[in-house]
Amino acid sequence: MTGAASLFDVSGRSALITGATGAFGAMAAHTLAAAGASVTLAAGSEEGLETLAAELRKQGASVAVVARRAQSDEDADAMVDAALGTHGSLDLVVTAAGTNKVAPAVEQSLDDWESVVDANARGTWLVCRAAGRRMIEAGTRGKFVLLSSTRSDLGHPAGYTAYCASKAAVNLITKALACEWGRHGINVNAIAPTVFRSDLTEWMFGDDERATTVREGFLTRIPLGRLGEPEDFAGALLYFLSRASDFCTGQVLFVDGGYTAG
């Protein structure tokens, strides 16, 4: 096929990225900016946002920042307004914001459980709804990528009931929105990683006894024999956000080294 690389072209597109200061969000920001997209970065840390924005602007990217988490309609609308106000359009959305609070179900407080579900599922839905509403009004054939997890499909003995439930909800939000918005030409898909390098998991990449024991035990379940790196998800992201995936919607892609295959 001639010009096959152009299938993955996102240059000139306007992308909103939530959770932009996290490992997945920062990867998405760098990937899309390097590919020629304009980016709007949203996260709770203003300092972290400005640091990331400065890095991207040095590379010539057009960047807007919104120091807010998606806790309300107003927050989600502010993110969308920033993208539209700065870049004039909104074509792509990556919802990478989320959290986890690990505790056995019999010990975890309701407040902690709800805070995880709110951040991962409710916040994702709020941003998707705000962005989807504007895309439908404008007739934009947009693309969404939601951040799921292998834990959306698998339990965990260490106290992940809130996280597993919230990521399973992300999968069904993905599928339901794909069904609702397909007639508007809007694609909604999700990427589900296994453990990959981030501030929260950096300890697992260490050489101490605890890290080595935990990592080696975990790797017995990963056919490719290693933990993930943020850049492992760049290809899947570009696929879902480009015209290469025009006939793909409502899908959850497990980018996990084969973890869920066995």
C-alpha positions as CSV (number, residue, x, y, z in Angstrom):
1,M,0.0,0.0,0.0
2,T,1.5,3.3,-1.0
3,G,1.5,6.1,1.6
4,A,0.7,3.6,4.4
5,A,2.5,5.8,6.9
6,S,0.1,8.6,6.3
7,L,-2.6,6.5,7.9
8,F,-1.1,7.3,11.3
9,D,-0.8,11.1,10.6
10,V,-2.2,13.3,13.4
11,S,-0.5,16.5,12.4
12,G,-2.6,19.6,12.7
13,R,-5.1,17.9,15.0
14,S,-6.0,19.3,18.4
15,A,-5.8,16.9,21.4
16,L,-6.9,17.1,25.0
17,I,-5.0,14.9,27.5
18,T,-6.1,14.5,31.0
19,G,-3.8,13.2,33.7
20,A,-1.1,14.7,31.6
21,T,1.6,14.8,34.3
22,G,1.3,11.0,34.9
23,A,3.4,8.5,33.0
24,F,0.8,7.5,30.4
25,G,-0.4,11.1,30.0
26,A,3.1,12.5,29.6
27,M,3.9,9.8,27.0
28,A,0.7,10.8,25.1
29,A,1.6,14.4,25.2
30,H,5.2,13.9,23.9
31,T,4.0,11.4,21.3
32,L,1.2,13.6,19.9
33,A,3.3,16.8,20.0
34,A,6.2,15.1,18.2
35,A,3.7,13.9,15.6
36,G,2.6,17.5,14.9
37,A,-0.6,17.8,17.0
38,S,-1.6,20.7,19.2
39,V,-2.1,19.6,22.8
40,T,-4.1,20.8,25.8
41,L,-2.8,19.4,29.0
42,A,-5.0,18.9,32.1
43,A,-3.9,17.7,35.5
44,G,-4.1,18.8,39.2
45,S,-0.5,19.9,39.5
46,E,0.1,23.3,38.0
47,E,3.8,23.1,38.5
48,G,4.0,19.7,36.8
49,L,1.9,21.0,33.9
50,E,4.1,24.0,33.3
51,T,7.2,21.8,33.3
52,L,5.8,19.5,30.7
53,A,4.4,22.3,28.7
54,A,7.8,24.0,28.6
55,E,9.4,20.8,27.3
56,L,6.9,20.5,24.5
57,R,7.1,24.2,23.5
58,K,10.9,23.9,23.2
59,Q,10.1,21.2,20.5
60,G,7.8,23.7,18.7
61,A,4.5,22.4,19.9
62,S,1.4,24.5,20.5
63,V,0.4,23.9,24.1
64,A,-2.4,25.0,26.5
65,V,-2.7,24.0,30.1
66,V,-5.6,23.6,32.6
67,A,-4.7,22.9,36.2
68,R,-7.8,21.1,37.1
69,R,-9.0,17.5,37.7
70,A,-12.3,16.4,36.3
71,Q,-14.4,16.4,39.5
72,S,-17.4,18.4,38.1
73,D,-19.1,19.5,34.9
74,E,-17.3,22.8,35.3
75,D,-13.9,21.2,35.4
76,A,-14.6,19.1,32.3
77,D,-16.0,22.1,30.4
78,A,-13.0,24.2,31.3
79,M,-10.7,21.6,29.7
80,V,-12.7,21.5,26.5
81,D,-12.9,25.3,26.5
82,A,-9.2,25.6,26.8
83,A,-8.6,23.3,23.8
84,L,-11.2,25.2,21.7
85,G,-10.1,28.6,22.8
86,T,-6.4,28.0,22.2
87,H,-6.4,25.7,19.2
88,G,-9.8,26.5,17.6
89,S,-10.9,22.9,17.5
90,L,-10.9,19.6,19.5
91,D,-10.4,16.4,17.5
92,L,-8.7,13.9,19.9
93,V,-9.2,13.1,23.6
94,V,-7.0,10.9,25.8
95,T,-8.3,10.3,29.3
96,A,-5.3,9.3,31.4
97,A,-6.2,10.6,34.8
98,G,-6.7,8.2,37.6
99,T,-5.6,6.9,41.0
100,N,-5.5,3.8,43.2
101,K,-5.8,3.3,47.0
102,V,-4.9,-0.3,47.9
103,A,-6.6,-1.9,50.9
104,P,-8.4,-5.1,51.7
105,A,-12.1,-4.7,51.0
106,V,-13.0,-5.4,54.7
107,E,-10.7,-2.6,55.8
108,Q,-11.1,0.0,53.1
109,S,-13.2,3.0,53.9
110,L,-16.1,4.0,51.7
111,D,-14.5,7.4,51.2
112,D,-11.4,5.8,49.8
113,W,-13.3,3.4,47.6
114,E,-15.4,6.2,46.2
115,S,-12.4,8.4,45.6
116,V,-10.8,5.8,43.3
117,V,-14.0,5.1,41.4
118,D,-14.6,8.9,41.1
119,A,-11.2,9.6,39.7
120,N,-11.0,6.6,37.3
121,A,-14.6,6.2,36.1
122,R,-16.6,9.3,37.0
123,G,-13.8,11.7,35.8
124,T,-13.4,9.8,32.6
125,W,-17.1,10.0,31.9
126,L,-17.3,13.7,32.7
127,V,-14.5,14.6,30.3
128,C,-15.9,12.3,27.5
129,R,-19.4,13.8,27.9
130,A,-18.1,17.4,27.8
131,A,-15.9,16.7,24.8
132,G,-18.4,14.5,23.0
133,R,-21.1,17.1,23.3
134,R,-19.0,19.8,21.6
135,M,-17.8,17.4,18.9
136,I,-21.4,16.4,18.1
137,E,-22.5,20.0,18.0
138,A,-19.6,20.9,15.7
139,G,-19.9,17.9,13.5
140,T,-16.4,16.8,14.4
141,R,-15.4,13.2,13.6
142,G,-13.4,12.9,16.8
143,K,-11.4,10.1,18.4
144,F,-11.2,9.1,22.1
145,V,-8.7,6.9,23.9
146,L,-9.6,5.9,27.5
147,L,-7.0,4.5,29.9
148,S,-8.1,1.1,31.2
149,S,-6.0,-1.6,32.8
150,T,-5.5,-5.4,32.8
151,R,-7.2,-5.1,36.2
152,S,-10.4,-4.3,34.3
153,D,-10.6,-8.0,33.5
154,L,-8.6,-9.6,36.3
155,G,-8.9,-9.5,40.1
156,H,-6.0,-8.9,42.4
157,P,-5.4,-10.4,45.9
158,A,-3.7,-7.3,47.3
159,G,-6.8,-5.1,47.8
160,Y,-7.8,-3.7,44.4
161,T,-11.6,-3.9,44.6
162,A,-12.0,-0.1,43.9
163,Y,-9.4,-0.1,41.1
164,C,-10.7,-3.2,39.4
165,A,-14.3,-2.0,39.5
166,S,-13.4,1.4,38.2
167,K,-11.4,0.1,35.3
168,A,-14.1,-2.4,34.4
169,A,-16.4,0.6,34.3
170,V,-14.0,2.4,31.9
171,N,-14.2,-0.6,29.6
172,L,-18.0,-0.4,29.5
173,I,-18.0,3.4,29.2
174,T,-15.8,2.8,26.1
175,K,-18.2,0.3,24.6
176,A,-21.4,2.3,25.4
177,L,-20.0,5.6,24.1
178,A,-18.8,3.8,20.9
179,C,-22.4,2.6,20.4
180,E,-23.9,6.0,21.1
181,W,-21.5,8.1,19.1
182,G,-20.8,5.9,16.1
183,R,-23.5,7.5,14.1
184,H,-21.7,10.9,14.6
185,G,-18.4,9.5,13.2
186,I,-16.8,9.5,16.7
187,N,-14.5,6.5,17.6
188,V,-14.1,5.5,21.3
189,N,-11.5,2.9,22.2
190,A,-9.4,2.0,25.3
191,I,-5.8,0.9,26.0
192,A,-5.3,-1.5,28.9
193,P,-1.7,-1.8,30.2
194,T,-0.2,-4.1,32.6
195,V,2.5,-2.8,35.1
196,F,4.7,-0.2,33.4
197,R,7.2,2.3,34.6
198,S,5.8,5.2,36.5
199,D,6.3,7.1,39.7
200,L,4.1,4.6,41.5
201,T,5.8,1.5,40.0
202,E,9.4,2.6,39.8
203,W,10.3,0.6,42.8
204,M,9.5,-2.6,40.9
205,F,12.3,-1.9,38.5
206,G,14.9,-1.8,41.3
207,D,17.6,-4.3,42.3
208,D,16.7,-4.7,46.0
209,E,15.5,-8.0,47.2
210,R,11.8,-7.0,47.5
211,A,11.7,-5.5,44.0
212,T,13.5,-8.5,42.5
213,T,11.2,-11.0,44.2
214,V,8.0,-9.2,43.2
215,R,9.2,-8.5,39.7
216,E,10.3,-12.1,39.0
217,G,7.1,-13.5,40.3
218,F,5.1,-11.1,38.1
219,L,7.2,-11.9,35.0
220,T,6.3,-15.5,35.2
221,R,2.9,-14.3,33.9
222,I,4.2,-12.1,31.1
223,P,5.2,-14.1,28.0
224,L,7.4,-11.3,26.6
225,G,9.5,-11.4,29.8
226,R,9.6,-7.8,30.9
227,L,7.6,-5.0,32.5
228,G,6.3,-2.2,30.3
229,E,7.7,1.2,29.5
230,P,5.6,4.3,28.7
231,E,6.8,4.3,25.1
232,D,5.4,0.8,24.6
233,F,1.9,2.4,24.3
234,A,2.8,5.1,21.7
235,G,2.0,2.9,18.7
236,A,-1.4,1.8,20.0
237,L,-2.2,5.4,20.9
238,L,-1.3,6.7,17.4
239,Y,-3.3,3.9,15.8
240,F,-6.5,4.7,17.8
241,L,-6.1,8.5,17.3
242,S,-5.4,8.4,13.5
243,R,-7.4,7.4,10.5
244,A,-5.7,4.0,10.7
245,S,-8.4,3.0,13.1
246,D,-11.4,4.6,11.3
247,F,-13.3,1.2,11.3
248,C,-12.4,0.3,14.9
249,T,-14.5,1.5,17.8
250,G,-15.6,0.1,21.2
251,Q,-12.4,-1.9,21.6
252,V,-10.2,-2.5,24.6
253,L,-6.6,-3.2,23.5
254,F,-4.5,-5.0,26.2
255,V,-1.0,-3.8,25.7
256,D,0.4,-6.1,28.4
257,G,3.3,-8.3,27.0
258,G,0.8,-11.2,26.8
259,Y,-0.2,-11.0,30.5
260,T,-3.9,-11.6,29.8
261,A,-3.2,-14.2,27.1
262,G,-2.5,-17.0,29.6
